[in-house]
Amino acid sequence: MTICRTFRAVISSLSSKGFGIFSYIEESKKSCEAEVFNALPGEKVLIEKCVTKNKKNFQIVELLKASQGRQESPCSYFGSCGGCQTLHMSDQLQKGFKRQKIVNYLKDENLECPEVRPVEIYGRQTRRRFRFEFIKTKNSVKIGLRKYNSHKVIDLNDCYVADQKVSNLLTPLKTFLVNLVPESFKATITVLLVENGLDISASSDSPGCFFLEQAEVKNFMGKHHIARFMFDDEEFIFESPYIILDGLKVNVPPQAFLQASKQSEKAMQEIVKSLCSEVGNIKKIVDLYCGLGTFLIPLTPYYTVHGFEVNEQAVKSLKSALGTKANNAKVYARDLVASPLKENELNEYQVAILNPPRVGVSKIQLIEISKSKIKSLVYISCNPETLARDCKMLSDGFLLKKIFPVDQFYGSYHIEVVAFLERP
């Protein structure tokens, strides 16, 4: 049984996910606070609250007074597709929200940064990597993203924040797969835009339940500029996918991690190089979680750089790309959670670059960094919450000096951060 009621509310602020926060009175007369999608500070709204099995759901029924910071969403799927949360915000409001979000996470850890730069937007219609859901039922075929806080897949014919080459693939890919898979088929499809086309990997919950004719697949790949197409264990290669980093060709292994856009990647590379040049008297740099060499490669003309990465295929690709530069750069396959670099291993470096996954750096690795002779840290993170937590862990040995917010996730509540820390 679902019980619903409507009431008026004023939005007081934004949550960390960009939802509007408001206060309301429960039927028990208890004052409560909640959040609702597509609402901005200062707006007056009519809200519907529905309760099903003790689960509360809030949605806006009517916007009574709009904020000056509201814009009409450029995407027709906004509000149903869960991929974006902030397309109703003006650029100015979105920048302010994301910058304040970083500051708030630092405050939660009792940290301050003397220089938090303004947010720079790089992700508008340039996103090059996505993970879509594909589902075929008796009555429909869908490829898209899930509705927020739901397992329902919203069918997409295009994606506003994606690079046009990725967006243009959605409809033909759906048409191509519809006759190749059985009913009740589900798959996760990862699409990555590389230098020589698209790299696609499909992982299903029913491996081997469909058969692909090589000629048919290769024809589709050629028509839509697809370099590699992987279906579970089957691999079709038109041309080995690769990227260009600072003039070097780097082969891309399956399921490789790349920054969300080339533009934001270039911006962060320049920030990292600039910060390293400020340190002075650098002989060696260690790049932890170096991946395919996003930051390592642009630094090798100036410094000796040693990189560590858990993904052995990425290490192999990076070593191959470095070639003759390998005398100035060494790359090692190493799990930094199971086997963090120790103090004595870190002492030969003056700067450490940290670019961990969303969960951040392991506590043991942070302790070893703090004990070492490293002078400065450049920490790149897509999660300002774990960045703040790790900076707190490092605060006995390092001071947070600068933060550069890089918005490569335009339209979502996520934000990339480059932080610079130095010894007192």
Secondary structure, DSSP 8 states (H G I E B T S, - for coil): -EEEEEEEEE--EE-TTS-EEEEEE-TTS-EEEEEESS--TT-EEEEEEEEETTEEEEEEEEEEE--TTB---S-TTBTTBSS-S-TTB-HHHHHHHHHHHHHHHHHHTT---SEE---EE--TTTB-EEEEEEEE-SS-EEEEEE-TTSS-EEE-S--TTB-HHHHTTHHHHHHHHHTTS-TTEEEEEEEEEETTEEEEEEEESSTTSS---HHHHHHHHHHTTEEEEEETTEEEESS--EEEETTEEEE--TT----S-HHHHHHHHHHHHHHHHHH-S--EEEEET-TTTTTHHHHTTTSEEEEEES-HHHHHHHHHHHGGGGGTEEEEE--TTTS---HHHHTT-SEEEE---TT---HHHHHHHHHS---EEEEEES-HHHHHHHHHHHTTT-EEEEEEEEE-STTSS--EEEEEEE--
